[in-house]
Amino acid sequence: MIILKIFRADEWAALRRDGASPGAPIDIADGFVHFSTAKQAAETAAKHFSGETDLMLLGVDTDRLDTSLKWEVSRGDQLFPHLYRPLRLDDVAWAQPLPLVNGTHQFPVGLDEACAE
């Protein structure tokens, strides 16, 4: 299964440069790296990245993660994936820009199906 992480351009650059990242400031404050499923990602983008440009959408294959990945109840009583270790560059299956068009982040067509595999 693919889970998703939205990074700002500087956070993505730091992950590529350093090979690992503790995540965004909110991740560091909370003590884990926040992820979303494909079904949760648009709401996450709207809530936490409203109006932001220069974002990257990272796809992380849960098969590459160890027992540090926990599914925990969060927003709206939904289960969200949380990683209790730094995100490593080799955890990332793919990354692509997440453009903002007319105030809405544009996720790839077919993301739900692609992430379920």
Backbone atoms as SQL, in Angstrom:
CREATE TABLE atoms (id INTEGER PRIMARY KEY, chain TEXT, resi INTEGER, resn TEXT, atom TEXT, x REAL, y REAL, z REAL);
INSERT INTO atoms VALUES
  (1, 'A', 1, 'MET', 'N', 0.844, -1.178, 0.000),
  (2, 'A', 1, 'MET', 'CA', 0.000, 0.000, 0.000),
  (3, 'A', 1, 'MET', 'C', 0.886, 1.237, 0.000),
  (4, 'A', 2, 'ILE', 'N', 0.465, 2.232, -0.756),
  (5, 'A', 2, 'ILE', 'CA', 1.182, 3.505, -0.795),
  (6, 'A', 2, 'ILE', 'C', 0.479, 4.494, 0.129),
  (7, 'A', 3, 'ILE', 'N', 1.251, 5.121, 1.018),
  (8, 'A', 3, 'ILE', 'CA', 0.753, 6.220, 1.832),
  (9, 'A', 3, 'ILE', 'C', 1.441, 7.493, 1.364),
  (10, 'A', 4, 'LEU', 'N', 0.871, 8.638, 1.702),
  (11, 'A', 4, 'LEU', 'CA', 1.311, 9.895, 1.117),
  (12, 'A', 4, 'LEU', 'C', 1.820, 10.871, 2.162),
  (13, 'A', 5, 'LYS', 'N', 2.837, 11.610, 1.772),
  (14, 'A', 5, 'LYS', 'CA', 3.397, 12.686, 2.580),
  (15, 'A', 5, 'LYS', 'C', 3.496, 13.918, 1.699),
  (16, 'A', 6, 'ILE', 'N', 3.027, 15.038, 2.209),
  (17, 'A', 6, 'ILE', 'CA', 3.176, 16.311, 1.503),
  (18, 'A', 6, 'ILE', 'C', 4.331, 17.042, 2.156),
  (19, 'A', 7, 'PHE', 'N', 5.303, 17.415, 1.342),
  (20, 'A', 7, 'PHE', 'CA', 6.457, 18.174, 1.818),
  (21, 'A', 7, 'PHE', 'C', 6.531, 19.499, 1.069),
  (22, 'A', 8, 'ARG', 'N', 6.972, 20.523, 1.761),
  (23, 'A', 8, 'ARG', 'CA', 7.309, 21.785, 1.114),
  (24, 'A', 8, 'ARG', 'C', 8.630, 21.568, 0.374),
  (25, 'A', 9, 'ALA', 'N', 8.910, 22.422, -0.597),
  (26, 'A', 9, 'ALA', 'CA', 10.100, 22.243, -1.430),
  (27, 'A', 9, 'ALA', 'C', 11.374, 22.159, -0.603),
  (28, 'A', 10, 'ASP', 'N', 11.503, 22.989, 0.428),
  (29, 'A', 10, 'ASP', 'CA', 12.722, 22.958, 1.237),
  (30, 'A', 10, 'ASP', 'C', 12.831, 21.676, 2.057),
  (31, 'A', 11, 'GLU', 'N', 11.700, 21.138, 2.501),
  (32, 'A', 11, 'GLU', 'CA', 11.712, 19.876, 3.254),
  (33, 'A', 11, 'GLU', 'C', 12.114, 18.716, 2.341),
  (34, 'A', 12, 'TRP', 'N', 11.606, 18.731, 1.112),
  (35, 'A', 12, 'TRP', 'CA', 11.965, 17.711, 0.129),
  (36, 'A', 12, 'TRP', 'C', 13.449, 17.813, -0.216),
  (37, 'A', 13, 'ALA', 'N', 13.936, 19.034, -0.398),
  (38, 'A', 13, 'ALA', 'CA', 15.355, 19.235, -0.704),
  (39, 'A', 13, 'ALA', 'C', 16.234, 18.720, 0.433),
  (40, 'A', 14, 'ALA', 'N', 15.824, 18.964, 1.675),
  (41, 'A', 14, 'ALA', 'CA', 16.601, 18.492, 2.824),
  (42, 'A', 14, 'ALA', 'C', 16.615, 16.962, 2.888),
  (43, 'A', 15, 'LEU', 'N', 15.483, 16.321, 2.599),
  (44, 'A', 15, 'LEU', 'CA', 15.437, 14.857, 2.586),
  (45, 'A', 15, 'LEU', 'C', 16.372, 14.306, 1.515),
  (46, 'A', 16, 'ARG', 'N', 16.356, 14.904, 0.339),
  (47, 'A', 16, 'ARG', 'CA', 17.243, 14.432, -0.729),
  (48, 'A', 16, 'ARG', 'C', 18.710, 14.667, -0.381),
  (49, 'A', 17, 'ARG', 'N', 18.989, 15.806, 0.230),
  (50, 'A', 17, 'ARG', 'CA', 20.367, 16.142, 0.596),
  (51, 'A', 17, 'ARG', 'C', 20.890, 15.239, 1.717),
  (52, 'A', 18, 'ASP', 'N', 20.064, 15.036, 2.759),
  (53, 'A', 18, 'ASP', 'CA', 20.522, 14.356, 3.970),
  (54, 'A', 18, 'ASP', 'C', 20.244, 12.854, 3.976),
  (55, 'A', 19, 'GLY', 'N', 19.335, 12.408, 3.118),
  (56, 'A', 19, 'GLY', 'CA', 19.003, 10.989, 3.074),
  (57, 'A', 19, 'GLY', 'C', 17.974, 10.565, 4.102),
  (58, 'A', 20, 'ALA', 'N', 17.632, 11.462, 5.032),
  (59, 'A', 20, 'ALA', 'CA', 16.622, 11.185, 6.054),
  (60, 'A', 20, 'ALA', 'C', 16.094, 12.516, 6.573),
  (61, 'A', 21, 'SER', 'N', 14.892, 12.464, 7.142),
  (62, 'A', 21, 'SER', 'CA', 14.267, 13.682, 7.654),
  (63, 'A', 21, 'SER', 'C', 13.371, 13.344, 8.833),
  (64, 'A', 22, 'PRO', 'N', 13.396, 14.199, 9.863),
  (65, 'A', 22, 'PRO', 'CA', 12.438, 14.025, 10.955),
  (66, 'A', 22, 'PRO', 'C', 11.050, 14.524, 10.563),
  (67, 'A', 23, 'GLY', 'N', 10.942, 15.111, 9.368),
  (68, 'A', 23, 'GLY', 'CA', 9.665, 15.597, 8.864),
  (69, 'A', 23, 'GLY', 'C', 9.548, 17.105, 8.927),
  (70, 'A', 24, 'ALA', 'N', 8.332, 17.551, 8.768),
  (71, 'A', 24, 'ALA', 'CA', 8.007, 18.971, 8.814),
  (72, 'A', 24, 'ALA', 'C', 7.977, 19.424, 10.279),
  (73, 'A', 25, 'PRO', 'N', 7.921, 20.718, 10.524),
  (74, 'A', 25, 'PRO', 'CA', 7.865, 21.191, 11.917),
  (75, 'A', 25, 'PRO', 'C', 6.764, 20.536, 12.751),
  (76, 'A', 26, 'ILE', 'N', 5.588, 20.311, 12.189),
  (77, 'A', 26, 'ILE', 'CA', 4.508, 19.663, 12.954),
  (78, 'A', 26, 'ILE', 'C', 4.862, 18.220, 13.303),
  (79, 'A', 27, 'ASP', 'N', 5.574, 17.544, 12.405),
  (80, 'A', 27, 'ASP', 'CA', 6.012, 16.172, 12.681),
  (81, 'A', 27, 'ASP', 'C', 6.994, 16.158, 13.848),
  (82, 'A', 28, 'ILE', 'N', 7.931, 17.077, 13.815),
  (83, 'A', 28, 'ILE', 'CA', 8.941, 17.159, 14.874),
  (84, 'A', 28, 'ILE', 'C', 8.263, 17.452, 16.209),
  (85, 'A', 29, 'ALA', 'N', 7.321, 18.393, 16.205),
  (86, 'A', 29, 'ALA', 'CA', 6.609, 18.753, 17.439),
  (87, 'A', 29, 'ALA', 'C', 5.795, 17.578, 17.979),
  (88, 'A', 30, 'ASP', 'N', 5.173, 16.802, 17.081),
  (89, 'A', 30, 'ASP', 'CA', 4.319, 15.687, 17.513),
  (90, 'A', 30, 'ASP', 'C', 5.093, 14.404, 17.797),
  (91, 'A', 31, 'GLY', 'N', 6.345, 14.322, 17.343),
  (92, 'A', 31, 'GLY', 'CA', 7.168, 13.157, 17.624),
  (93, 'A', 31, 'GLY', 'C', 7.007, 12.014, 16.641),
  (94, 'A', 32, 'PHE', 'N', 6.371, 12.272, 15.506),
  (95, 'A', 32, 'PHE', 'CA', 6.223, 11.262, 14.454),
  (96, 'A', 32, 'PHE', 'C', 5.954, 11.957, 13.134),
  (97, 'A', 33, 'VAL', 'N', 6.204, 11.235, 12.040),
  (98, 'A', 33, 'VAL', 'CA', 5.955, 11.763, 10.699),
  (99, 'A', 33, 'VAL', 'C', 4.517, 11.434, 10.322),
  (100, 'A', 34, 'HIS', 'N', 3.748, 12.486, 10.032),
  (101, 'A', 34, 'HIS', 'CA', 2.351, 12.333, 9.631),
  (102, 'A', 34, 'HIS', 'C', 2.256, 11.912, 8.168),
  (103, 'A', 35, 'PHE', 'N', 1.404, 10.942, 7.877),
  (104, 'A', 35, 'PHE', 'CA', 1.084, 10.536, 6.514),
  (105, 'A', 35, 'PHE', 'C', -0.434, 10.553, 6.352),
  (106, 'A', 36, 'SER', 'N', -0.869, 10.445, 5.113),
  (107, 'A', 36, 'SER', 'CA', -2.289, 10.302, 4.798),
  (108, 'A', 36, 'SER', 'C', -2.445, 9.174, 3.795),
  (109, 'A', 37, 'THR', 'N', -3.639, 8.607, 3.768),
  (110, 'A', 37, 'THR', 'CA', -3.974, 7.690, 2.681),
  (111, 'A', 37, 'THR', 'C', -4.402, 8.532, 1.488),
  (112, 'A', 38, 'ALA', 'N', -4.583, 7.895, 0.356),
  (113, 'A', 38, 'ALA', 'CA', -5.031, 8.623, -0.834),
  (114, 'A', 38, 'ALA', 'C', -6.392, 9.279, -0.600),
  (115, 'A', 39, 'LYS', 'N', -7.259, 8.629, 0.142),
  (116, 'A', 39, 'LYS', 'CA', -8.584, 9.182, 0.419),
  (117, 'A', 39, 'LYS', 'C', -8.535, 10.363, 1.386),
  (118, 'A', 40, 'GLN', 'N', -7.507, 10.450, 2.196),
  (119, 'A', 40, 'GLN', 'CA', -7.377, 11.517, 3.192),
  (120, 'A', 40, 'GLN', 'C', -6.548, 12.700, 2.708),
  (121, 'A', 41, 'ALA', 'N', -5.785, 12.524, 1.641),
  (122, 'A', 41, 'ALA', 'CA', -4.766, 13.500, 1.256),
  (123, 'A', 41, 'ALA', 'C', -5.325, 14.864, 0.854),
  (124, 'A', 42, 'ALA', 'N', -6.414, 14.909, 0.122),
  (125, 'A', 42, 'ALA', 'CA', -6.956, 16.210, -0.301),
  (126, 'A', 42, 'ALA', 'C', -7.395, 17.033, 0.908),
  (127, 'A', 43, 'GLU', 'N', -8.025, 16.391, 1.877),
  (128, 'A', 43, 'GLU', 'CA', -8.432, 17.109, 3.086),
  (129, 'A', 43, 'GLU', 'C', -7.206, 17.574, 3.874),
  (130, 'A', 44, 'THR', 'N', -6.177, 16.744, 3.932),
  (131, 'A', 44, 'THR', 'CA', -4.936, 17.133, 4.598),
  (132, 'A', 44, 'THR', 'C', -4.328, 18.351, 3.921),
  (133, 'A', 45, 'ALA', 'N', -4.288, 18.338, 2.602),
  (134, 'A', 45, 'ALA', 'CA', -3.722, 19.472, 1.863),
  (135, 'A', 45, 'ALA', 'C', -4.515, 20.747, 2.133),
  (136, 'A', 46, 'ALA', 'N', -5.833, 20.646, 2.099),
  (137, 'A', 46, 'ALA', 'CA', -6.679, 21.821, 2.323),
  (138, 'A', 46, 'ALA', 'C', -6.525, 22.351, 3.747),
  (139, 'A', 47, 'LYS', 'N', -6.414, 21.462, 4.701),
  (140, 'A', 47, 'LYS', 'CA', -6.347, 21.860, 6.119),
  (141, 'A', 47, 'LYS', 'C', -4.979, 22.420, 6.502),
  (142, 'A', 48, 'HIS', 'N', -3.915, 21.788, 6.036),
  (143, 'A', 48, 'HIS', 'CA', -2.578, 22.142, 6.506),
  (144, 'A', 48, 'HIS', 'C', -1.711, 22.889, 5.491),
  (145, 'A', 49, 'PHE', 'N', -2.127, 22.912, 4.218),
  (146, 'A', 49, 'PHE', 'CA', -1.303, 23.529, 3.181),
  (147, 'A', 49, 'PHE', 'C', -2.102, 24.495, 2.303),
  (148, 'A', 50, 'SER', 'N', -3.184, 25.028, 2.832),
  (149, 'A', 50, 'SER', 'CA', -4.069, 25.905, 2.061),
  (150, 'A', 50, 'SER', 'C', -3.294, 27.060, 1.424),
  (151, 'A', 51, 'GLY', 'N', -3.431, 27.181, 0.107),
  (152, 'A', 51, 'GLY', 'CA', -2.807, 28.272, -0.628),
  (153, 'A', 51, 'GLY', 'C', -1.322, 28.127, -0.866),
  (154, 'A', 52, 'GLU', 'N', -0.707, 27.062, -0.358),
  (155, 'A', 52, 'GLU', 'CA', 0.739, 26.900, -0.514),
  (156, 'A', 52, 'GLU', 'C', 1.091, 26.323, -1.885),
  (157, 'A', 53, 'THR', 'N', 2.143, 26.867, -2.443),
  (158, 'A', 53, 'THR', 'CA', 2.685, 26.377, -3.712),
  (159, 'A', 53, 'THR', 'C', 4.018, 25.690, -3.421),
  (160, 'A', 54, 'ASP', 'N', 4.637, 25.163, -4.450),
  (161, 'A', 54, 'ASP', 'CA', 5.936, 24.494, -4.335),
  (162, 'A', 54, 'ASP', 'C', 5.896, 23.309, -3.375),
  (163, 'A', 55, 'LEU', 'N', 4.816, 22.537, -3.456),
  (164, 'A', 55, 'LEU', 'CA', 4.695, 21.336, -2.641),
  (165, 'A', 55, 'LEU', 'C', 5.065, 20.107, -3.454),
  (166, 'A', 56, 'MET', 'N', 5.533, 19.094, -2.743),
  (167, 'A', 56, 'MET', 'CA', 5.824, 17.804, -3.354),
  (168, 'A', 56, 'MET', 'C', 4.965, 16.748, -2.677),
  (169, 'A', 57, 'LEU', 'N', 4.432, 15.854, -3.489),
  (170, 'A', 57, 'LEU', 'CA', 3.659, 14.717, -3.003),
  (171, 'A', 57, 'LEU', 'C', 4.564, 13.493, -3.071),
  (172, 'A', 58, 'LEU', 'N', 4.784, 12.874, -1.923),
  (173, 'A', 58, 'LEU', 'CA', 5.640, 11.699, -1.852),
  (174, 'A', 58, 'LEU', 'C', 4.788, 10.464, -1.630),
  (175, 'A', 59, 'GLY', 'N', 5.053, 9.433, -2.387),
  (176, 'A', 59, 'GLY', 'CA', 4.418, 8.140, -2.204),
  (177, 'A', 59, 'GLY', 'C', 5.390, 7.209, -1.496),
  (178, 'A', 60, 'VAL', 'N', 4.951, 6.646, -0.385),
  (179, 'A', 60, 'VAL', 'CA', 5.800, 5.757, 0.405),
  (180, 'A', 60, 'VAL', 'C', 5.111, 4.402, 0.498),
  (181, 'A', 61, 'ASP', 'N', 5.813, 3.377, 0.094),
  (182, 'A', 61, 'ASP', 'CA', 5.291, 2.011, 0.135),
  (183, 'A', 61, 'ASP', 'C', 5.410, 1.477, 1.554),
  (184, 'A', 62, 'THR', 'N', 4.284, 1.121, 2.152),
  (185, 'A', 62, 'THR', 'CA', 4.314, 0.634, 3.537),
  (186, 'A', 62, 'THR', 'C', 5.162, -0.637, 3.683),
  (187, 'A', 63, 'ASP', 'N', 5.362, -1.381, 2.597),
  (188, 'A', 63, 'ASP', 'CA', 6.216, -2.573, 2.653),
  (189, 'A', 63, 'ASP', 'C', 7.668, -2.218, 2.923),
  (190, 'A', 64, 'ARG', 'N', 8.050, -0.948, 2.665),
  (191, 'A', 64, 'ARG', 'CA', 9.425, -0.513, 2.904),
  (192, 'A', 64, 'ARG', 'C', 9.637, -0.062, 4.345),
  (193, 'A', 65, 'LEU', 'N', 8.559, 0.073, 5.081),
  (194, 'A', 65, 'LEU', 'CA', 8.643, 0.569, 6.454),
  (195, 'A', 65, 'LEU', 'C', 8.663, -0.600, 7.425),
  (196, 'A', 66, 'ASP', 'N', 9.133, -0.338, 8.604),
  (197, 'A', 66, 'ASP', 'CA', 9.202, -1.386, 9.614),
  (198, 'A', 66, 'ASP', 'C', 8.081, -1.194, 10.626),
  (199, 'A', 67, 'THR', 'N', 8.240, -1.769, 11.770),
  (200, 'A', 67, 'THR', 'CA', 7.200, -1.682, 12.801),
  (201, 'A', 67, 'THR', 'C', 7.075, -0.279, 13.395),
  (202, 'A', 68, 'SER', 'N', 7.859, 0.660, 12.912),
  (203, 'A', 68, 'SER', 'CA', 7.756, 2.050, 13.360),
  (204, 'A', 68, 'SER', 'C', 6.523, 2.739, 12.785),
  (205, 'A', 69, 'LEU', 'N', 5.857, 2.105, 11.824),
  (206, 'A', 69, 'LEU', 'CA', 4.622, 2.661, 11.259),
  (207, 'A', 69, 'LEU', 'C', 3.438, 2.181, 12.098),
  (208, 'A', 70, 'LYS', 'N', 2.687, 3.130, 12.601),
  (209, 'A', 70, 'LYS', 'CA', 1.504, 2.836, 13.421),
  (210, 'A', 70, 'LYS', 'C', 0.288, 3.516, 12.795),
  (211, 'A', 71, 'TRP', 'N', -0.838, 2.851, 12.823),
  (212, 'A', 71, 'TRP', 'CA', -2.106, 3.416, 12.361),
  (213, 'A', 71, 'TRP', 'C', -2.865, 3.871, 13.597),
  (214, 'A', 72, 'GLU', 'N', -3.122, 5.181, 13.670),
  (215, 'A', 72, 'GLU', 'CA', -3.713, 5.740, 14.878),
  (216, 'A', 72, 'GLU', 'C', -4.904, 6.635, 14.538),
  (217, 'A', 73, 'VAL', 'N', -5.853, 6.664, 15.448),
  (218, 'A', 73, 'VAL', 'CA', -7.048, 7.492, 15.268),
  (219, 'A', 73, 'VAL', 'C', -6.654, 8.963, 15.358),
  (220, 'A', 74, 'SER', 'N', -7.157, 9.724, 14.404),
  (221, 'A', 74, 'SER', 'CA', -6.886, 11.156, 14.367),
  (222, 'A', 74, 'SER', 'C', -8.133, 11.867, 13.855),
  (223, 'A', 75, 'ARG', 'N', -7.953, 12.830, 12.984),
  (224, 'A', 75, 'ARG', 'CA', -9.030, 13.681, 12.481),
  (225, 'A', 75, 'ARG', 'C', -10.258, 12.870, 12.066),
  (226, 'A', 76, 'GLY', 'N', -11.411, 13.252, 12.581),
  (227, 'A', 76, 'GLY', 'CA', -12.655, 12.598, 12.202),
  (228, 'A', 76, 'GLY', 'C', -12.724, 11.130, 12.581),
  (229, 'A', 77, 'ASP', 'N', -11.999, 10.743, 13.620),
  (230, 'A', 77, 'ASP', 'CA', -11.953, 9.342, 14.062),
  (231, 'A', 77, 'ASP', 'C', -11.452, 8.385, 12.987),
  (232, 'A', 78, 'GLN', 'N', -10.695, 8.895, 12.022),
  (233, 'A', 78, 'GLN', 'CA', -10.110, 8.057, 10.976),
  (234, 'A', 78, 'GLN', 'C', -8.738, 7.555, 11.427),
  (235, 'A', 79, 'LEU', 'N', -8.350, 6.408, 10.908),
  (236, 'A', 79, 'LEU', 'CA', -7.001, 5.905, 11.138),
  (237, 'A', 79, 'LEU', 'C', -6.041, 6.569, 10.163),
  (238, 'A', 80, 'PHE', 'N', -4.966, 7.140, 10.705),
  (239, 'A', 80, 'PHE', 'CA', -3.928, 7.766, 9.896),
  (240, 'A', 80, 'PHE', 'C', -2.607, 7.057, 10.156),
  (241, 'A', 81, 'PRO', 'N', -1.760, 6.935, 9.127),
  (242, 'A', 81, 'PRO', 'CA', -0.448, 6.327, 9.320),
  (243, 'A', 81, 'PRO', 'C', 0.536, 7.337, 9.912),
  (244, 'A', 82, 'HIS', 'N', 1.241, 6.929, 10.963),
  (245, 'A', 82, 'HIS', 'CA', 2.253, 7.745, 11.631),
  (246, 'A', 82, 'HIS', 'C', 3.542, 6.939, 11.715),
  (247, 'A', 83, 'LEU', 'N', 4.632, 7.555, 11.335),
  (248, 'A', 83, 'LEU', 'CA', 5.932, 6.892, 11.344),
  (249, 'A', 83, 'LEU', 'C', 6.762, 7.405, 12.520),
  (250, 'A', 84, 'TYR', 'N', 7.127, 6.489, 13.413),
  (251, 'A', 84, 'TYR', 'CA', 7.869, 6.843, 14.621),
  (252, 'A', 84, 'TYR', 'C', 9.364, 6.624, 14.442),
  (253, 'A', 85, 'ARG', 'N', 9.871, 7.141, 13.398),
  (254, 'A', 85, 'ARG', 'CA', 11.312, 7.213, 13.119),
  (255, 'A', 85, 'ARG', 'C', 11.465, 8.204, 11.971),
  (256, 'A', 86, 'PRO', 'N', 12.686, 8.660, 11.694),
  (257, 'A', 86, 'PRO', 'CA', 12.854, 9.562, 10.551),
  (258, 'A', 86, 'PRO', 'C', 12.436, 8.893, 9.239),
  (259, 'A', 87, 'LEU', 'N', 11.913, 9.694, 8.342),
  (260, 'A', 87, 'LEU', 'CA', 11.621, 9.235, 6.985),
  (261, 'A', 87, 'LEU', 'C', 12.938, 9.187, 6.230),
  (262, 'A', 88, 'ARG', 'N', 13.212, 8.059, 5.606),
  (263, 'A', 88, 'ARG', 'CA', 14.449, 7.913, 4.833),
  (264, 'A', 88, 'ARG', 'C', 14.143, 8.061, 3.344),
  (265, 'A', 89, 'LEU', 'N', 15.095, 8.584, 2.634),
  (266, 'A', 89, 'LEU', 'CA', 14.920, 8.762, 1.200),
  (267, 'A', 89, 'LEU', 'C', 14.608, 7.434, 0.523),
  (268, 'A', 90, 'ASP', 'N', 15.205, 6.353, 0.971),
  (269, 'A', 90, 'ASP', 'CA', 14.929, 5.058, 0.339),
  (270, 'A', 90, 'ASP', 'C', 13.558, 4.493, 0.715),
  (271, 'A', 91, 'ASP', 'N', 12.822, 5.164, 1.624),
  (272, 'A', 91, 'ASP', 'CA', 11.429, 4.796, 1.901),
  (273, 'A', 91, 'ASP', 'C', 10.497, 5.301, 0.799),
  (274, 'A', 92, 'VAL', 'N', 10.942, 6.317, 0.070),
  (275, 'A', 92, 'VAL', 'CA', 10.097, 7.006, -0.907),
  (276, 'A', 92, 'VAL', 'C', 10.077, 6.225, -2.222),
  (277, 'A', 93, 'ALA', 'N', 8.888, 5.793, -2.623),
  (278, 'A', 93, 'ALA', 'CA', 8.728, 5.060, -3.882),
  (279, 'A', 93, 'ALA', 'C', 8.696, 6.018, -5.069),
  (280, 'A', 94, 'TRP', 'N', 8.074, 7.195, -4.877),
  (281, 'A', 94, 'TRP', 'CA', 8.007, 8.200, -5.934),
  (282, 'A', 94, 'TRP', 'C', 7.701, 9.560, -5.318),
  (283, 'A', 95, 'ALA', 'N', 8.002, 10.592, -6.084),
  (284, 'A', 95, 'ALA', 'CA', 7.704, 11.967, -5.676),
  (285, 'A', 95, 'ALA', 'C', 7.355, 12.763, -6.917),
  (286, 'A', 96, 'GLN', 'N', 6.386, 13.663, -6.762),
  (287, 'A', 96, 'GLN', 'CA', 6.000, 14.521, -7.880),
  (288, 'A', 96, 'GLN', 'C', 5.432, 15.822, -7.331),
  (289, 'A', 97, 'PRO', 'N', 5.477, 16.879, -8.141),
  (290, 'A', 97, 'PRO', 'CA', 4.919, 18.152, -7.694),
  (291, 'A', 97, 'PRO', 'C', 3.422, 18.026, -7.412),
  (292, 'A', 98, 'LEU', 'N', 2.961, 18.829, -6.455),
  (293, 'A', 98, 'LEU', 'CA', 1.542, 18.898, -6.113),
  (294, 'A', 98, 'LEU', 'C', 1.091, 20.331, -6.418),
  (295, 'A', 99, 'PRO', 'N', 0.660, 20.576, -7.655),
  (296, 'A', 99, 'PRO', 'CA', 0.342, 21.944, -8.070),
  (297, 'A', 99, 'PRO', 'C', -0.923, 22.485, -7.421),
  (298, 'A', 100, 'LEU', 'N', -0.941, 23.799, -7.282),
  (299, 'A', 100, 'LEU', 'CA', -2.102, 24.520, -6.785),
  (300, 'A', 100, 'LEU', 'C', -2.753, 25.209, -7.983),
  (301, 'A', 101, 'VAL', 'N', -4.006, 24.855, -8.283),
  (302, 'A', 101, 'VAL', 'CA', -4.729, 25.420, -9.415),
  (303, 'A', 101, 'VAL', 'C', -6.033, 26.019, -8.905),
  (304, 'A', 102, 'ASN', 'N', -6.189, 27.304, -9.100),
  (305, 'A', 102, 'ASN', 'CA', -7.395, 28.003, -8.638),
  (306, 'A', 102, 'ASN', 'C', -7.695, 27.723, -7.171),
  (307, 'A', 103, 'GLY', 'N', -6.639, 27.691, -6.359),
  (308, 'A', 103, 'GLY', 'CA', -6.799, 27.535, -4.916),
  (309, 'A', 103, 'GLY', 'C', -6.948, 26.110, -4.416),
  (310, 'A', 104, 'THR', 'N', -6.881, 25.125, -5.316),
  (311, 'A', 104, 'THR', 'CA', -7.042, 23.720, -4.925),
  (312, 'A', 104, 'THR', 'C', -5.835, 22.917, -5.394),
  (313, 'A', 105, 'HIS', 'N', -5.304, 22.107, -4.504),
  (314, 'A', 105, 'HIS', 'CA', -4.188, 21.243, -4.900),
  (315, 'A', 105, 'HIS', 'C', -4.707, 20.140, -5.822),
  (316, 'A', 106, 'GLN', 'N', -3.973, 19.914, -6.887),
  (317, 'A', 106, 'GLN', 'CA', -4.371, 18.954, -7.918),
  (318, 'A', 106, 'GLN', 'C', -3.612, 17.645, -7.742),
  (319, 'A', 107, 'PHE', 'N', -4.342, 16.654, -7.221),
  (320, 'A', 107, 'PHE', 'CA', -3.745, 15.333, -7.038),
  (321, 'A', 107, 'PHE', 'C', -3.828, 14.548, -8.341),
  (322, 'A', 108, 'PRO', 'N', -2.916, 13.612, -8.546),
  (323, 'A', 108, 'PRO', 'CA', -2.931, 12.834, -9.779),
  (324, 'A', 108, 'PRO', 'C', -4.234, 12.044, -9.955),
  (325, 'A', 109, 'VAL', 'N', -4.698, 11.972, -11.186),
  (326, 'A', 109, 'VAL', 'CA', -5.881, 11.172, -11.505),
  (327, 'A', 109, 'VAL', 'C', -5.544, 9.715, -11.224),
  (328, 'A', 110, 'GLY', 'N', -6.482, 8.999, -10.631),
  (329, 'A', 110, 'GLY', 'CA', -6.284, 7.586, -10.351),
  (330, 'A', 110, 'GLY', 'C', -5.443, 7.298, -9.114),
  (331, 'A', 111, 'LEU', 'N', -5.217, 8.311, -8.290),
  (332, 'A', 111, 'LEU', 'CA', -4.368, 8.130, -7.114),
  (333, 'A', 111, 'LEU', 'C', -4.919, 7.074, -6.168),
  (334, 'A', 112, 'ASP', 'N', -6.236, 7.067, -5.953),
  (335, 'A', 112, 'ASP', 'CA', -6.838, 6.077, -5.040),
  (336, 'A', 112, 'ASP', 'C', -6.486, 4.651, -5.465),
  (337, 'A', 113, 'GLU', 'N', -6.652, 4.363, -6.752),
  (338, 'A', 113, 'GLU', 'CA', -6.390, 3.008, -7.253),
  (339, 'A', 113, 'GLU', 'C', -4.899, 2.682, -7.200),
  (340, 'A', 114, 'ALA', 'N', -4.065, 3.661, -7.548),
  (341, 'A', 114, 'ALA', 'CA', -2.613, 3.424, -7.566),
  (342, 'A', 114, 'ALA', 'C', -2.072, 3.176, -6.167),
  (343, 'A', 115, 'CYS', 'N', -2.645, 3.825, -5.162),
  (344, 'A', 115, 'CYS', 'CA', -2.162, 3.679, -3.797),
  (345, 'A', 115, 'CYS', 'C', -2.649, 2.408, -3.125),
  (346, 'A', 116, 'ALA', 'N', -3.722, 1.842, -3.631),
  (347, 'A', 116, 'ALA', 'CA', -4.287, 0.637, -3.028),
  (348, 'A', 116, 'ALA', 'C', -3.468, -0.606, -3.359),
  (349, 'A', 117, 'GLU', 'N', -2.661, -0.523, -4.388),
  (350, 'A', 117, 'GLU', 'CA', -1.900, -1.701, -4.836),
  (351, 'A', 117, 'GLU', 'C', -0.797, -2.054, -3.890);
